């Protein structure tokens, strides 16, 4: 979703994204002010995807070491279950607090 929003907000190519990679990444580097909201959204999407992929791969690696081939099927889900559960729970809490209404 962040990736789609970033592309729609102006980050049209990987050449555009390379501008973000030139910055140091320190707290003083505000990507929204320096490069615009589209590049910042794409950066958040890609960083999250890389982190989630690493979490899945590390979970599979540890589960295979413990359980053998069965761990290849269950390790990723087991390692990511806490984060997925937290995201669903917080989504429900926010929906209850703000009471979404249909548009129109």
NORPEKA-V57162 format. One record per helix or strand of 3 or more residues. SS is the DSSP state (h for helix, s for strand). FROM is the first residue (numbers start at 0). TO is the last residue. If there is no record, write none. Layout:
ss | from | to
SS | FROM | TO
SS | FROM | TO
//
This chain:
ss | from | to
h | 1 | 7
h | 13 | 20
h | 30 | 34
h | 36 | 66
h | 68 | 97
//
